[in-house]
Amino acid sequence: MIINYHQYFHQRFRDQFEEWLKKSQAHQRSGGNVYIAIQDLRAKNLSHLPPQDYVLFHCALAMTVLVDQVVYTYFQSDYPKFQNLTNYPKIEYSISKINIQPWDIIHSGISLVTLEQFIDFFMAELKTFFSDHEFERLNWQRFKEAVLSDKDCLSGEPGKVLKKILQ
């Protein structure tokens, strides 16, 4: 079966994310950002996902969290505009105020082949996003350099896949 990652991300992911948000213990902090505990990724909260979307949901969630964290960490002056455009999620360990390592969202049921294909799709989408939106400092090249210099982004097997795609 051929997976259409573009169709999934742009037509189903946001609605699935919003439904998951309703089922979770999401909470708002100052600045208006919504935070969700990683523990809310349990099966009962994801029961609305069709089986074929379960893996894709985790891939999309991990990538949006990773990108959001990179932009927040390395491009603070551009973050408010970026956050307003993307509204990417904030996931934390419990209600600890400690953001998760995005690869913690990826579990053993997700093959590295699927992950690689999704990351490849997502990075191409992100490159287009940066060419369509002008920021003070943030652009594709600077984003890519920030990711490639961040040991957390490149950790584990998912990080190796991301590094291979970006180099």
C-alpha positions in Angstrom: 0.0 0.0 0.0 1.3 3.4 -1.0 1.0 6.0 1.8 0.2 9.6 0.9 1.9 11.5 3.6 0.9 14.9 2.3 -2.7 13.9 2.3 -2.5 12.5 5.8 -0.7 15.5 7.3 -2.8 18.2 5.6 -6.2 16.5 5.6 -6.4 14.3 8.7 -3.6 14.9 11.2 -4.9 18.3 12.6 -8.5 16.9 13.2 -7.1 13.8 14.8 -4.8 15.9 17.0 -7.7 18.1 18.1 -9.8 15.0 19.0 -6.8 13.6 21.0 -6.5 17.0 22.7 -10.1 16.8 23.9 -9.5 13.3 25.4 -6.2 14.3 27.1 -5.5 16.2 30.3 -4.2 19.2 28.2 -3.7 22.4 30.2 -2.8 25.9 29.3 0.1 28.0 30.6 0.9 31.6 30.4 1.6 32.7 26.9 -1.5 30.7 25.8 0.4 27.5 24.8 -1.4 24.2 25.4 0.7 21.5 27.1 -0.1 17.8 26.9 1.5 15.0 29.0 3.1 12.2 27.0 1.2 9.8 29.2 -2.0 10.9 27.3 -0.8 8.9 24.3 -2.5 5.9 25.6 -4.8 3.7 23.5 -8.1 4.9 24.9 -7.2 8.5 24.0 -6.3 7.5 20.5 -9.3 5.2 19.9 -10.6 7.7 17.2 -7.6 6.9 15.0 -8.2 4.5 12.2 -5.6 1.7 12.4 -3.8 2.8 9.2 -3.3 6.3 10.7 -2.0 5.2 14.1 1.7 5.2 13.1 1.3 8.3 10.9 -0.1 10.2 13.9 2.9 9.4 16.0 5.3 10.3 13.2 3.5 13.6 12.6 3.3 14.4 16.3 7.0 13.7 16.8 8.1 15.8 13.9 5.9 18.8 14.9 7.2 18.6 18.4 10.8 18.5 17.2 10.4 21.4 14.9 8.6 23.5 17.5 11.4 22.8 20.0 14.2 23.6 17.6 12.5 26.9 16.6 11.8 27.9 20.2 15.4 27.0 21.3 17.4 28.5 18.4 15.2 31.2 17.0 13.4 32.9 19.9 12.8 36.2 18.1 10.9 34.3 15.4 9.1 31.9 17.6 5.9 33.9 18.2 5.3 34.3 14.5 6.2 30.6 13.9 3.9 29.5 16.7 1.0 31.6 15.4 1.4 30.1 11.9 1.8 26.5 12.9 0.2 26.0 16.4 2.4 23.0 16.9 1.9 21.1 20.2 3.9 21.1 23.4 4.3 17.7 24.9 5.8 17.2 28.4 6.6 14.5 30.8 3.6 14.3 33.1 2.8 17.9 34.2 6.5 18.5 35.0 7.1 21.6 32.8 9.8 19.5 31.1 9.3 19.1 27.4 9.7 15.6 26.1 12.5 14.4 23.8 10.4 14.1 20.5 11.8 10.7 19.7 10.0 9.4 22.9 6.8 9.6 20.8 8.2 7.1 18.3 7.6 3.5 19.6 8.7 0.1 18.5 5.6 -0.4 16.3 6.9 2.3 13.9 9.3 0.9 11.3 12.4 2.9 10.5 11.4 2.7 6.8 8.0 4.4 7.5 9.7 6.9 9.8 12.3 7.7 7.2 9.6 8.2 4.5 7.6 10.5 6.8 10.6 12.6 7.9 11.7 12.9 4.2 8.2 14.2 3.4 8.0 16.5 6.4 11.4 18.1 5.8 10.4 18.8 2.2 7.2 20.4 3.5 9.2 22.4 6.0 11.6 23.7 3.4 8.6 24.9 1.4 7.1 26.5 4.5 10.3 28.5 5.1 10.4 29.7 1.5 6.7 30.8 1.8 7.1 32.6 5.1 9.7 35.2 5.9 11.2 35.4 9.3 13.8 37.6 10.9 16.5 34.9 11.3 14.7 31.6 10.7 15.1 30.0 7.3 15.6 26.5 5.9 19.4 26.6 6.0 19.6 27.9 9.5 17.0 25.5 10.7 18.8 22.6 9.1 22.1 23.7 10.7 20.5 24.0 14.1 19.1 20.5 13.9 22.4 19.0 12.7 24.2 20.6 15.6 21.7 19.5 18.3 22.6 16.2 19.9 19.1 15.6 21.1 17.7 15.9 17.6 20.2 13.4 16.3 19.9 10.8 19.1 18.9 7.2 18.6 17.9 5.5 15.4 15.3 8.2 14.6 18.0 10.9 14.9 20.3 8.9 12.6 17.4 8.8 10.0 16.9 12.6 10.4 20.6 13.3 10.0 20.8 11.2 6.8 17.9 13.1 5.3 19.3 16.5 6.1 22.9 15.9 4.9 
